[in-house]
């Protein structure tokens, strides 16, 4: 019996170009500035990719495969915690769709094939909005945000 799946979609508009947004997703030196991680791959279909913490430990936190690459408009990857890399059922999928929209870009991130109610599903619902807000901030102002910030407790 298969487990129920869920999907998370986030859309943001960024004053940038499709090329710069695509580079920010795929170039480790840019991702580090807004995500605190580097996305490391040769970005060819079938290749592996790793989401590596940009600190001294260089911990690989998420892994997957490149499913589709069409610069600068589309990138699709599989996604799993590194600790679950050997379990095919643990993988979800992330699609980045980048569209020119007058003087800006519409970035749509669709994270699907998630196990409903899982820790991953809950985590990405908080993580994607923060990471994509930081990406927007970096591309528009030159400075990303602290994606590891914690909410203030009243």
C-alpha positions, -999 to +999 in steps of 0.1 A: +000+000+000+015+033-010+015+063+013-004+095+005+016+121-013+014+159-011+028+189-031+040+223-021+041+252-046+057+286-041+057+315-066+077+346-063+086+375-085+121+388-087+136+419-103+162+399-123+167+379-155+160+343-160+198+337-165+207+352-132+180+332-113+190+300-130+227+307-121+217+314-085+201+279-083+230+260-099+262+279-090+275+269-056+292+302-049+259+321-054+237+296-036+260+298-005+251+336-003+213+331+000+209+295+012+239+288+034+244+257+013+259+249-021+241+230-048+269+209-063+265+190-096+276+191-132+238+197-139+235+171-166+204+148-167+210+117-147+239+132-127+239+133-089+236+166-070+244+174-034+231+201-011+263+208+009+263+230+041+286+260+034+307+257+066+339+240+077+322+206+081+308+207+046+280+183+056+259+169+027+224+173+039+203+166+008+210+145-023+193+136-055+196+133-092+192+158-120+160+149-139+157+178-164+178+208-173+167+235-197+187+267-189+175+293-181+139+282-178+136+249-160+154+226-136+140+194-121+158+174-094+150+146-070+154+153-033+161+132-002+178+136+031+213+123+028+206+098+056+178+083+035+197+082+001+195+044-001+157+044+002+140+051-032+107+058-014+122+087+005+128+108-026+106+137-036+109+160-067+116+197-070+109+216-102+121+252-107+103+270-135+118+304-144+098+327-167+105+362-179+077+385-168+081+420-181+110+435-162+112+406-137+111+369-134+084+346-121+100+317-102+077+288-095+091+261-072+070+229-071+081+203-045+060+172-051+060+135-045+063+143-008+050+119+018+020+136+034+027+145+071+063+136+069+091+156+085+103+165+050+069+178+040+067+199+071+102+212+068+100+224+032+068+243+040+089+265+063+121+263+044+112+271+008+095+305+016+126+316+036+152+304+011+133+319-019+128+352+000+166+352+006+172+344-031+150+374-041+168+396-016+202+386-029+194+392-065+176+425-059+198+440-032+230+421-033+225+406+001+208+374+011+190+368+045+199+346+074+181+314+065+191+299+099+174+326+119+149+315+145+116+332+153+115+355+184+097+339+213+072+363+230 
